[in-house]
Amino acid sequence: RMFLRLLSDVRWWTVRPRWKSTSSFRHTTTSSAESSTISLPAQAQVVICGGGIMGTSVAYHLSKLGWKDIILLEQGRLAAGSTRFCAGIVSTVRHLSIELKMADYSNKLYQQLEQETGIKTGYMKTGSISLAQTQDRLISLKRIASRLSVMGIPCEILAPKQVSQLHPLINIHDLVGAMWVPEDAVVSSADVSLALANAASQNGVQIHERTSVSHVMVQKGCVTGVETDRGQIKCQYFVNCAGQWAYELGLSNEEPVSIPLHACEHFYLLTRPLKKPLESNTPTIVDPDGRIYIRSWQGGILSGGFEKNPKPLFTEGRNQLEIQNLHEDWDHFEPLLSSLLRRMPGLEALEIMQLVNCPESFTPDMRCVMGESPTVQGYFVLAGMNSAGTSFGGGAGKYLAEWMVNGCPSENVWPLDLKRFGALQSSRTFLRHRVMEVMPLIYDLKVPRWDFQTGRQLRTSPLYDRLDAQGARWMEKHGFERPKYFVPPGKDLLALDQSKTFYKPDWFDIVGSEVKCCKEAVCVIDMSSFTKFEISSTGDQALEVLQYLFSNDLDVPVGHIVHTGMLNEEGGYENDCSIARVNKRSFFMISPTDQQIHCWAWLKKHMPNDSNLLLEDVTWKYTALNLIGPRAVDVLSELSYAPMTPEHFPSLFCKEMSVGYANGIRVMSMTHTGEPGFMLYIPIEYALHVYNELMSVGQKYGIRNAGYYALRSLRIEKFFAFWGQDLDTFTTPLECGREFRVKLDKGTDFIGRDALMQQKQEGVCKRFTMFILEDHDTDLDLWPWWGEPIYRNGLYVGKTTSSAYSYTLERHVCLGFVQHFDEETREALVVTPDFINRGEYEIDIAGQRFQAKAKLYPFSSVFTHRRRKDEMELSGYHGK
């Protein structure tokens, strides 16, 4: 393929943007010449580090919320980092609803920013066309389209011929369809950043360029100030918007803050104008199967992508003030160039102006990092945009500013919260390897239940090798390996691993047999990943503080287990857990795996600094085995020589006992599924012994291993909500049928009590509901996974939060929240049980609606225990 002369000496950003001509901005912004003469203020309420689109957006939104005493520091020039090289595409085509909302807000903000500030931002509503070369990709786009529609964002699924009408240069021969989002846009990211900075400075924010932050000063776990190359500034809040340098800056503190991100090289090319120059409003093209994006740029095109073999850089922590264009690498870019010329063959003779190579920072899970540090109060972070900084800049800045001013953002941002990561995700080697997987994944097809392949086997149970040898297939949660299901001998393991589909998965029958065994015999599931804390005291301090932090009554007899949670001031769940009273002054708390950091931070923040009170993370001390099924009682009785029947060992009871030769095992009569059985918390040195004994003795009772997919099916058909999937910080116990887990009259106040009292009086505006799909063919129809829109009498009322196939009901079960809006004012109305019961419901799966029956309670145990005709005898399980 022949190129015309490469004008690599031509620089895109030859002209400095025009902000310096704005006199009102100049007074509060120090340029490089002035920086040496003007001294920094001695103190401020907030110091923001980073003058890219994130830092300026945070400054803009804080000033809009009324905070004025703010200093923004930029080590080089404003918008001269990654922001300067952004492709400038603003797109709402996102899988995660919080990302979709951020992008939608950003689009609306940028649209009016020029009018507000008088600075041209290059905003142009172009629309975007996402192309599908395969049916699976089209299904993925249809799933996104159904979510965009209910949010009021126009979108349309197109046939290939319709793509040609919108963009005549596109080759459509290999397409099966596309999605058109007419309100997506393009901007100049640097100019947006300068406009935000201008507006912030008009509101009193001081901006200093050429000022480097060396570290943040911390005392007693709180931010006290920053040290710069031009002196100290005392402050209460620090915001790390340092982009790819955020990781380095976090580690440089007196109290290190872990911010897991890593830079990779990102390539795009710029061309000269076409013979007939492209209109500036030509739609942006995203061709994920070809791994490229294409937008109009000054009559020519800008096209880049996310290659399969990315090049990480700065692993050693190299520091560069302003990011210069890195080396061109045409060999590396060649696959993307080939893809571009296949998609737009008419460009063969087009003159290329420049191949831009700039660093972009990526995170371990492809989602940005925002929020307050779990270890340093007042230290906030907004970074790691995974090449979507322009789309998220406005919305992310808004949510972080709300978080700082109001104590929490206006939406559930848990999927983006810094506290979803621990220090374990901060190893440089881990980050380097993981981002090499993450960058291609941005355009890879993400089917339900996919797993990262890098950075695995980091945290494992002592039983990992034993379970792996028995056919365990693994998933990872918070760095912990957890079994999904167990492949029976003789099954094609490779085919199962490569089975990725939106339809009925290949593991369907395997999980079905594990569920059947849980209901009819006995299964063991390794649940060691659960977060485990011990809270103890010398006197009654532990009980007193836990009574204030938790909504249920924990003043129960020793040995009792209480299902409860920690609420925020609005009554929403900060945590969902079970607590066992081990003795008068000691409590054992079990929480979801990914809550380890969040829980610890919440407890530390609200517990008094009392030397008589001890909080210890004992997650690593115990292996947790879940023994589920009607024969669990027989297995445990035989191993412990103790009666385990309900008369001797009632439900929700905890007792230390010996199992086999091992002593000090915490046995709890609960399974997190609603099925009979026990949780065993085993000191790790005994784990292998206890597991071997269980499997040996359990053989005659039909014991087998099971995984989390079986657990999921069991808990969903029993209408059990899980935090992080169904529950979040905006969900109260009254909205999800958990009134019985709250003791408003326990005699002591607790966080969230006032909000719950008010809600009890006024009624709830959303209600957790169970849906059973009626006309859905499990074998032929697309499966529901999560996030599907729910319709009541034809009107959108909510979305599903989790779903699973119920092997007992032989139907799909979806869980989700139903809301009730006034049709004219869109005001939220009270949702009564009667409102739920009287509706006709449909669940939208990728644009196809299926009838569903709504229930506020799980099916009766009589119905759920009906047997199938082909029921196997228990003896049939032997040796399997």
SULZI-V931161 format. One record per pair of residues at least 12 apart in sequence whose C-alpha atoms are under 10 Angstrom apart, sorted by the first residue. I is the first residue (numbers start at 1). J is the second residue. Records with the same first field share a line. If there is no record, write none. Layout:
I->J  J
//
This chain:
1->338  348  349
2->348  349
3->348  349  350  351  352
4->348  349  350  351  352  353
5->351  352  353  354
6->271  351  352  353  354  355
7->271  272  351  352  353  354  355
8->328  352  353  354  355  356
9->353  354
10->353  354
11->325  353  354  356
12->84  85  270  325  353  354  356
13->80  84  85  190
17->79  119  120  190  191  194
18->119  120  191  194
19->118  119  120  191  194  195  197  198
20->194  198
22->118  119  198
24->198  201  202
25->194  197  198  199  200  201  202  206  207
26->198  201  207
27->201  202  206  207
28->71  198  200  201  202  204  205  206  207  208
29->72  73  78  197  198  201  205  206  207  208  209
30->73  77  206  207  208  209  210  211
31->76  77  78  207  208  209  210
32->76  77  208  209  210  211
33->209  210
34->208  209  210
35->208  209  210  211  230
36->210  211  230
38->208  230
39->208  230  231
40->71  73  206  208  211  228  230  231  232  233
41->71  206  231  232  233  234
42->225  231  232  233  234  235
43->69  70  71  224  225  226  232  233  234  235  236
44->68  69  70  71  206  225  233  234  235  236  237
45->67  68  69  70  71  224  225  233  234  235  236  237  238
46->59  62  67  68  69  70  71  72  205  225  233  234  235  236  237  238  239  378  379  404
47->59  69  70  71  72  73  206  207  213  225  226  233  234  235  236  237  238  239  240  379
48->70  71  72  73  74  207  213  237  238  239  240  241  242  380  381
49->71  72  73  74  75  211  212  213  226  238  239  240  241  242  243  246  249  381
50->72  73  74  75  76  77  78  79  80  81  209  211  212  213  239  240  241  242  243  245  246  382  383
51->72  73  74  75  76  77  78  79  80  81  83  193  194  197  207  208  209  241  242  243
52->74  77  78  79  80  81  82  83  84  189  190  192  193  194  196  197  241  242  243  389  393
53->78  79  80  81  82  83  84  86  189  190  191  192  193  194  195  196  197  241  243  389  390  392  393  394  397
54->79  83  193  196  240  241  242  243  381  382  383  385  389  390  392  393  394  395  396  397  398  400
55->72  73  74  78  79  193  196  197  239  240  241  242  243  381  382  383  393  397
56->72  78  79  192  193  194  195  196  197  198  199  200  201  205  207  241  393  394  397
57->106  192  193  194  195  196  197  199  200  241  393  394  395  396  397  398  400  401
58->72  196  197  200  239  241  382  393  394  395  396  397  398  399  400  401  402  404
59->71  72  196  197  199  200  201  203  204  205  206  207  239  397  398  401
60->193  195  196  197  198  199  200  201  202  203  204  205  394  397  398  401
61->196  199  200  394  395  396  397  398  399  400  401  402
62->200  203  205  397  398  399  400  401  402  403  404  405
63->199  200  201  202  203  204  205  401
64->199  200  203  398  401
65->398  401  402  405  406
66->203  204  405
67->203  204  205  401  405
68->200  201  203  204  205  206
69->203  204  205  206  235
70->200  201  203  204  205  206  207  235  237  238
71->201  204  205  206  207  208  233  235  238
72->197  200  201  205  206  207  208  209  211  238  239  241
73->206  207  208  209  210  211  212  213  228  241  242
74->207  208  209  210  211  212  213  241  242  321
75->208  209  210  211  212  213  228  229  242  320  321  322
76->208  209  210  211  212  320  321  322  323
77->208  209  210  211  321  322
78->190  191  193  194  197  207  208  209  210  322
79->189  190  191  192  193  194  197  322
80->190  193  321  322  323  324
81->190  242  243  244  320  321  322  323  324  358  359  360
82->189  190  243  244  322  323  324  358  359  360  361  387  389
83->188  189  190  191  192  193  243  323  360  387  389  390
84->188  189  190  191  193  322  323  324  358
85->188  189  190  266  268  323  324  325  356  357  358  359  360
86->187  188  189  190  266  268  358  359  360  387  388  389  390
87->186  187  188  189  268  293  294  295  297  302  303  304  387  388  389  390
88->122  123  185  186  187  188  189  190  192  295  388  389  390  391
89->107  123  124  126  127  128  184  185  186  187  188  189  284  293  294  295  387  388  389  390  391
90->103  104  106  107  110  123  124  125  126  127  128  183  184  185  186  187  189  284  388  389  390  391  392  393
91->103  104  106  107  127  128  181  183  184  185  186  284  388  390  391  392
92->104  105  106  107  128  144  148  153  181  183  184  185  391  392
93->128  129  130  141  144  145  147  148  155  179  180  181  184  391
94->141  144  145  147  148
95->140  141  143  144  145  147  148  446  787
96->144  147  367  415  787
97->144  147  148  151  412  413  415  787
98->395  396  411  412  413  414  415  416
99->367  368  388  391  392  395  396  413  415  416
100->144  147  148  151  153  391  392  395
101->148  151  392  395  396  411
102->391  392  393  394  395  396  397  398  399  411
103->184  388  389  390  391  392  393  394  395  396
104->148  151  153  183  184  391  392  394  395
105->391  392  393  394  395  396  398
106->390  391  392  393  394  395  396  397  398
107->123  125  183  184  185  186  187  390  391  392  393  394  395
108->183  394  395
109->192  393  394  395
110->122  123  124  185  186  187  189  192  195  196  390  391  393  394
111->123  124  125  185  187
113->192  195  196  199
114->191  192  195  196
116->195  196  198  199
117->194  195  196  197  198  199  200  202
118->195  198  199
119->191  192  194  195  196  198  199
120->187  188  191  192  194  195
121->186  187  188  189  190  191  192  193  194  195  196
122->185  186  187  188  189  190  191  192  280
123->185  186  187  188  189  191  192  281
124->183  184  185  186  187  188  280  281  282
125->182  183  184  185  186  187  280  281  282  283  284
126->181  182  183  184  185  186  279  280  281  282  283  284  295  296
127->155  166  180  181  182  183  184  185  186  281  282  283  284  285
128->155  166  179  180  181  182  183  184  185  186  282  283  284  285  286  293  294  295
129->155  156  157  158  163  166  167  178  179  180  181  182  184  283  284  285  286  287  293  294
130->157  158  163  177  178  179  180  181  284  285  286  287  288  289  293
131->157  158  160  163  172  174  175  176  177  178  179  180  285  286  287  288  289  290
132->158  160  172  174  175  176  177  178  179  286  287  288  289  290
133->160  172  173  174  175  176  177  178  287  288  289  290
134->174  175  176  177  289  445
135->175  176  177
136->176  445  446  447  500  501  502  503
137->176  177  178  288  289  444  445  446  447
138->157  158  175  176  177  178  179  846
139->177  447  502  782  845  846  847
140->445  446  447  502  846
141->156  157  177  178  179  180  846  847
142->155  156  157  178  179  845  846  847  848
143->787  788  789  844  845  846  847  848
144->179  787  788  846  847
145->157  179  180  181  846  847
146->787  788  789  844  845  846  847  848
147->787  788  789  799  844  845  846  847
148->181
149->789  796  847
150->789  790  795  796  797  798  799
151->796
153->181  182  183  184
154->180  181  182  183  184
155->179  180  181  182  183  184
156->178  179  180  181  182
157->177  178  179  180  181  847
158->176  177  178  179  180
159->172  175  176  177  178  179
160->172  173  174  175  176  177  178  179
161->173  175  176  177  178
162->177  178  180
163->175  177  178  179  180  285
166->180  282  283
167->282  283  284  285
168->344
169->278  343  344  345  346  347
170->285  340  341  342  343  344  345  346
171->341  342  343  344  345  346
172->342  343  344
173->343
174->342  343
175->287
178->286  287
179->286
180->283  284  285
181->283  284
182->283  284
183->283
184->283  284  391
185->281  283  284  295  391
186->280  281  283  284  295  296  297  390  391
187->390  391
188->390
189->389  390  391  393
190->390
192->390  393  394
193->390  393  394
196->394
210->229  230  321
211->228  229  230  231
212->227  228  229  230  231  321
213->226  227  228  229  230  231  232  242  249  252
214->226  227  228  229  232  248  249  252  253
215->227  228  229  232  248  249  250  251  252  253  254  255  256
216->228  232  233  234  235  238  240  249  250  251  252  253  254  255  256  379
217->232  233  234  235  238  252  253  254  255
218->236  253  254  255  256  376  377  378  379
219->254  255  376  377
220->255  376  377
221->254  255  374  375  376  377  378  379
222->236  237  255  375  376  377  378  379
223->235  236  237  238  253  255  376  377  378  379  380
224->236  237  238  377  378  379
225->237  238
226->238  253
227->253
235->378
236->377  378  379
237->372  377  378  379  380  404
238->372  377  378  379  380  381
239->370  371  372  378  379  380  381  382  400  401  404
240->259  370  371  379  380  381  382  383
241->370  380  381  382  383  384
242->381  382  383  384
243->261  262  263  359  360  361  362  381  382  383  384  385  389
244->261  262  263  264  314  317  319  359  360  361  362  383  384  385
245->259  261  262  263  314  317  318  319  320  321  361  383  384
246->258  259  260  261  262  361  381  382  383  384
247->259  260  261  262  317  383  384  426  428
248->260  261  316  317  318  319
250->373  379  381
251->426
253->376
255->375  376
256->373  375  376
257->372  373  374  375  376  379  380  381  423  426
258->373  374  375  418  419  421  422  423  424  425  426  427
259->363  369  370  373  381  382  383  384  418  419  421  422  423  425  426
260->361  362  363  364  365  368  369  383  384  418  421  422  423  424  425  426  427  428  430  431
261->360  361  362  363  364  365  366  368  369  383  384  385  386  425  426  428  431  432  434  435
262->312  313  314  315  317  359  360  361  362  363  364  384  386  426  428  430  431  432  433  434  435  436
263->311  312  313  314  315  317  358  359  360  361  362  363  384  386  431  432  435  436
264->310  311  312  313  314  315  357  358  359  360  361  362  386  432  435  436  439
265->306  310  311  312  313  314  326  327  356  357  358  359  360  361  439
266->304  305  306  307  310  311  312  326  333  356  357  358  359  360  361  387  439
267->303  304  305  306  307  310  326  328  329  330  332  333  336  355  356  357  358  359  360
268->292  293  294  302  303  304  305  306  328  333  336  337  354  355  356  357  358
269->294  301  302  303  304  305  328  333  337  352  353  354  355  356  357
270->295  296  297  298  300  301  302  303  304  351  352  353  354  355  356
271->296  297  298  299  300  301  302  303  347  350  351  352  353  354  355
272->297  298  299  300  301  302  350  351  352  353  354
273->296  297  298  299  300  301  350  351  352  353
274->298  299  300  301  346  347  349  350  351
275->299  300  350
276->299  300
277->296  297  298  299  300  301
278->295  296  297  298  299  300  301
279->296  297  298  299  300
280->295  296  297  298  299  300  301
281->295  296  297
282->295  296  297  299
283->295  296
284->296  301  302  303
285->303  343
286->303  304  305  443
287->305  339  340  343  443
288->305  306  440  441  442  443  444  445
289->339  443  444  445
290->305  306  307  335  336  338  339  340  342  343  443  444
291->304  305  306  307  308  335  336  339  340  440  441  442  443  444
292->304  305  306  307  335  336  337  339  340  343  443
293->305  306  336  340  443
294->340  343  344
300->347  350  351  352  353
301->347  350  352
302->352  354  355  356
303->336  337  340  355  356
304->333  336  337  340  355  356  357
305->333  335  336  337  339  340  439  440  442  443
306->333  336  387  438  439  440  441  442  443  444
307->332  333  334  335  336  436  439  440  441  442  443
308->335  336  436  437  438  439  440  441  443  444
309->332  436  437  439  440
310->332  435  436  437  438  439  440
311->332  359  432  435  436  439
312->359  360  361  362  431  432  433  434  435  436  439
313->359  360  361  432
314->359  432
315->428  429  431  432
316->428
317->428
323->358  359
324->356  357  358  359
325->355  356  357  358  359
326->355  356  357  358  359
327->355  356  357  358
328->354  355  356  357  358
329->355  356  357
330->355
333->355  357
359->387
360->384  385  386  387  388  389  439
361->383  384  385  386  387  388  389  435  439
362->383  384  385  386  387  388  431  432  434  435  436  438  439
363->383  384  385  386  425  431  432  434  435  438  439
364->384  386  421  425  426  430  431  432  433  434  435  436  437  438  439  452  454  455
365->386  415  416  421  434  435  437  438  441  452
366->384  385  386  387  416  434  435  437  438  439  441  442
367->383  384  385  386  388  415  416  417  438
368->382  383  384  385  386  387  388  389  392  396  415  416  417  418
369->381  382  383  384  385  386  396  413  415  416  417  418  419  420  421
370->382  383  384  385  396  397  399  400  403  413  414  415  416  417  418  419
371->383  399  400  401  403  404  408  409  413  414  416  417  418  419
372->400  403  404  417  418  419  601
373->417  418  419  597  598  601
374->418  419  421  422  597  598  599  600  601  602  604  605
375->419  597  600  601  604  605
376->601
377->601  605
378->404
379->404
380->400  401  403  404  418
381->400  417  418
382->396  397  400  416  417  418
383->396  418
386->435  438  439  442
387->439  442
396->413  416
398->410
399->411  412  413
400->413
408->568  729
410->730
411->729  730
412->728  729  730  731
413->728  729
414->598  724  728  729
415->724
417->598
418->597  598
419->594  595  596  597  598  599  600  601
420->478  593  594  595  596  597  598
421->478  479  594  595  596  597  598
422->478  479  594  596  597  598
423->597
424->458  459  478  479
425->455  458  478  479
427->455
429->455
430->454  455  456  458
431->454  455
432->454  455
433->453  454  455
434->452  453  454  455  456
435->454
436->454
437->452  453  454  455
438->452  453  454
445->500  501
446->500  501  502
447->499  500  501  502  503  785
448->500  501  502  503  505  783  784  785  786
449->475  484  500  501  502  785
450->475  497  499  500  501
451->474  475  476  477
452->475  476
453->475  476
455->476  479
456->474  475  476  479  480  481
457->474  475  476  479  480  481  482
458->476  478  479  480  481
459->476  477  478  479  480  481  482  529  620
460->476  479  480  481  482  528  529  620  623
461->480  481  482  526  527  528  529  620  622  623  624  684  687  688
462->526  528  622  623  684  685  686  687  688
463->526  528  623  684  687  688  689  691  692
464->481  482  483  526  688
466->688  691  692
467->483  486  526  705  706
468->483  486  487
469->486
470->486  487  488  489  705
471->483  485  486  487  488  489  491  493  705
472->484  485  486  487  488  705  706  707
473->485  486  487  493  496  497  707
474->486  497  707  708
475->707  708
476->529
477->529  530  592  593  594
478->529  593  594  595  596  597
479->529  593  594
480->528  529  530  593  594
481->526  527  528  529
482->525  526  527  528  529  707  708
483->525  526  527  705  706  707  708  709
484->507  511  525  706  707  708  709  710  711  712
485->507  510  511  514  525  705  706  707  708  709  710  711
486->507  510  511  514  704  705  706  707
487->507  510  511  706
488->510  880
489->880
491->510
501->782  783
502->781  782  783  784  785  846
503->778  779  780  781  782  783  784  785
504->777  778  779  780  781  782  783  805
505->779  783
507->709
508->709  710  805  807
509->807
510->706  709  710
511->706  707  708  709  710  711  713  805  807
512->709  710  713  805  806  807  808
513->704  706  710  807
514->704  705  706  707  709  710  711
515->628  629  706  707  709  710  711  712  713  714  806  807  808
516->629  710  807  808  867  871  872
517->628  629  630  631  702  703  704  705  706  710  872  874  877
518->627  628  629  630  631  632  673  675  676  677  702  703  704  705  706  710  711  714
519->628  629  630  631  675  676  714  808  864  865
520->628  629  630  631  701  702  865  867  871  872  873  874
521->628  629  630  631  632  698  700  701  702  703  704  873  874  875  877
522->627  628  629  630  631  632  633  634  635  676  677  698  699  701  702  703  704  705  706
523->625  626  627  628  629  630  631  632  677  694  695  698  701  702  703  704  705  706  707
524->625  626  627  628  629  632  677  678  679  691  694  695  698  703  704  705  706  707
525->624  625  626  627  628  671  679  704  705  706  707  708  710  711
526->623  624  625  626  627  679  680  691  705  706  707  708
527->593  623  624  625  626  679  680  681  707  708
528->593  619  620  621  622  623  624  625  626  680  681  682  684
529->591  592  593  594  596  619  620  622  623  624
530->590  591  592  593  594  595  596  619  620  622  623  624
531->577  589  590  591  592  593  594  595  596  597  599  600  617  618  619  620  622
532->577  578  579  588  589  590  591  592  593  595  596  616  617  618  619  620  621  622  624  681
533->579  587  588  589  590  591  596  599  600  615  616  617  618  619
534->579  580  581  582  586  587  588  589  590  614  615  616  617  618  619
535->581  582  585  586  587  588  589  603  613  614  615  616  617
536->582  583  584  585  586  587  588  612  613  614  615  616
537->584  585  586  587  610  611  612  613  614  615
538->584  585  586  611  612  613  614
539->584  585  586  612  613
540->584  585  586  612  613
541->585  607  608  610  612  613  614
542->584  585  586  587  607  612  613  614  615
543->555  556  581  584  585  586  587
544->748
545->603  606  607  608  613  750
546->566  587  603  606  607  750
547->566  746  747  748  749  750  751
548->566  606  607  748  749  750  751  752  753
549->565  566  567  568  602  603  606  607  749  750  751  752
550->563  564  565  566  567  568  575  576  577  579  741  742  743  749  750  751  752  753
551->563  564  565  566  567  571  573  733  739  741  742  743  744  746  748  749  750  751  752  753  756
552->564  565  566  739  740  741  742  743  744  745  746  750
553->741  742  743  744  745  746  747  748  750
554->579  580  581  587  743  746
555->581  584  746
556->580  581  584
557->580  581  582  583  584
558->580  581  582  583  584  585  586  587  653  654  655
559->580  581  582  583  584  587  652  653  654  655  656  668
560->579  580  581  582  583  650  651  652  653  654  655  668  669
561->578  579  580  581  582  587  588  589  651  652  653  654  668  669  670
562->577  578  579  580  581  589  652  653  741
563->576  577  578  579  580  589  590  652  738  740  741  742
564->576  577  578  579  589  733  738  740  741  742  743
565->577  578  579  591  723  733  741  742
566->599  602  603  729  750  751  752
567->729  730  731  732  733  750  751  752  753  755  756
568->602  729  730  732  750  751  752  753  755
569->750  751  752  753  754  755  756
570->729  730  731  732  751  752  753  754  755  756  759
571->729  730  731  732  733  734  750  751  752  753  754  755  756  757  758  759
572->727  728  729  730  731  732  733  734  735  751  752  755  756
573->723  724  727  728  729  730  731  732  733  752
574->595  598  599  602  723  724  727  728  729  730  731  732
575->591  592  595  598  599  602  723  724  727  728  729
576->590  591  592  595  599  721  722  723  724  727  728
577->589  590  591  592  595  722  723
578->590  591  592  652  670  672
579->591  652  654
580->652  653  654  655  666  668
581->653  654  655
582->654  655  656  666
585->613
586->614
587->615
588->616  618  666
589->617  618
590->619
591->619  723
592->722  723  724
593->619
594->723  724
595->723  724
596->617  619
600->615  616  617
603->615
606->751
620->683  684
621->681  682  683  684  685
622->665  666  680  681  682  683  684  685  686  687
623->665  680  681  682  683  684  685  686  687  688  691
624->665  666  667  679  680  681  682  683  684  687
625->667  671  678  679  680  681  682  687  690  691
626->667  668  669  670  671  672  673  677  678  679  680  681  706  711
627->669  670  671  675  676  677  678  679  680  694  703  705  706
628->670  671  672  673  674  675  676  677  678  679  703  706  711
629->671  675  676  677  678  703
630->675  676  677  701
631->676  677  698  701  702  703
632->644  676  677  678  694  698  701  703
633->645  646  649  669  676  677  678
634->697  698  701
635->693  694  695  696  697  698  699  700  701  703
636->658  659  660  667  677  678  693  694  697  698
637->659
638->659  660  694  697  698
639->658  659  660  661  690  693  694  697  698
640->657  658  659  660  661  662  663
641->658  659  660
642->657  658  659
644->669  677  678
646->669
649->667  668  669
650->668  669  670
651->668  669  670  676  677  678
652->668  669  670  671  678
653->667  668  669  670  678
654->666  667  668  669  670  678  679  680
655->667  668  669  680
656->668  680  681  682
657->680
658->682  690
659->680  682  686  689  690  691  693  694
660->686  689  690  691  692  693  694  697
661->686  689  690  693
662->682  683  685  686  687  689  690
663->682  683  686
664->681  682  683  686
665->679  680  681  682  683  686  687  690
666->678  679  680  681  682  683
667->679  680  681  682
668->680  681
671->711  715
672->711  712  714  715  720  722
673->710  711  712  713  714  715  716  717  718  719  720
674->714  715  716  717  718  719  720
675->711  714  715  718
698->878
699->875  877  878  879  880
700->874  875  877  878  879
701->874  875  877  878
702->873  874  875  876  877  878  879  880
703->874  877  878  879  880
704->877  878  879  880
705->880
709->804  805
710->804  805  806  807
712->802  803  804  805  806
713->803  804  805  806  807  808  812  813
714->804  805  806  807  808
715->804  806
716->770  802  803  804  805  806  812  813  814  815  858
717->770  771  772  803  804  805  806  807  808  809  811  812  813  814  815  858  859  864
718->770  806  813  857  858  859  860  861  864
719->736  737  768  769  770  771  813  814  815  855  856  857  858  859
720->736  737  770  815  858
721->736  737  738  768  801  802  815  816
722->801  802
724->801
725->786  800  801  802  803  815  816
726->768  786  800  801  802  815  816  817
727->768  801  816  817
731->766  767  768  817
732->752  755  756  759  764  766  767
733->756  768
734->756  759  760  763  764  766  767  768
735->759  760  763  764  765  766  767  768  769  817  818  831
736->764  766  767  768  769  816  817  856
737->767  768  769  856  857
738->768
739->756  760
742->756
744->756  757
762->830
763->829  830  831  832
764->819  820  828  829  830  831  832
765->817  818  819  820  821  827  828  829  830  831  832
766->797  798  816  817  818  819  820  821  828  829  830  831  832
767->798  816  817  818  819  820  830  831  832  833  836  856
768->800  801  815  816  817  818  819  836  855  856  857
769->800  814  815  816  817  818  833  836  853  854  855  856  857  858
770->800  803  813  814  815  816  817  818  852  853  854  855  856  857  858
771->790  800  803  811  812  813  814  815  816  841  842  843  851  852  853  854  855  856  858
772->803  805  806  809  810  811  812  813  814  815  841  843  851  852  853  854  855
773->805  811  812  813  814  841  842  843  850  851  852  853  854
774->811  812  813  842  850  851  852  853
775->811  849  850  851  852
776->811  812  849  850  851  852
777->811  812  850
778->805  810  811  812
781->845  848  850
782->845  846  848
783->803  804  805  812  845  846
784->800  802  803  804  805  812  813  814  843  844  845  846
785->800  801  802  803  804  805  812  813  814  845
786->799  800  801  802  803  804  814  815  816  845
787->799  800  801  802  803  814  815  816  844  845
788->800  801  802  803  814  816  843  844  845  846  847  849
789->801  816  842  843  844  845  846  847  849
790->814  816  817  818  819  841  842  843  844  845  849  850  852
791->818  839  840  841  842  843  844  849  850  851  852
792->818  819  820  835  836  838  839  840  841  842  843  852  854
793->838  839  840  841  842
794->839  840  841  842
795->820  821  823  840  841  842
796->818  819  820  821  841  842  843  844
797->817  818  819  820  821  841
798->816  817  818  819  820  843
799->814  815  816  817  818  819  843  844
800->814  815  816  817  818  843  844
801->814  815  816  817
802->814  815  816
803->815  816
806->864
807->864
808->863  864  865  866  867  868
809->859  863  864  865  866
812->852
813->852  853  854
814->843  852  854
815->854  855
818->831  835  836  854
819->831  832  835  836
820->832  835  836
833->855  856
836->854  855  856
837->853  854  855  856
838->854
839->853  854
840->852  853  854
841->853  854
842->854
//
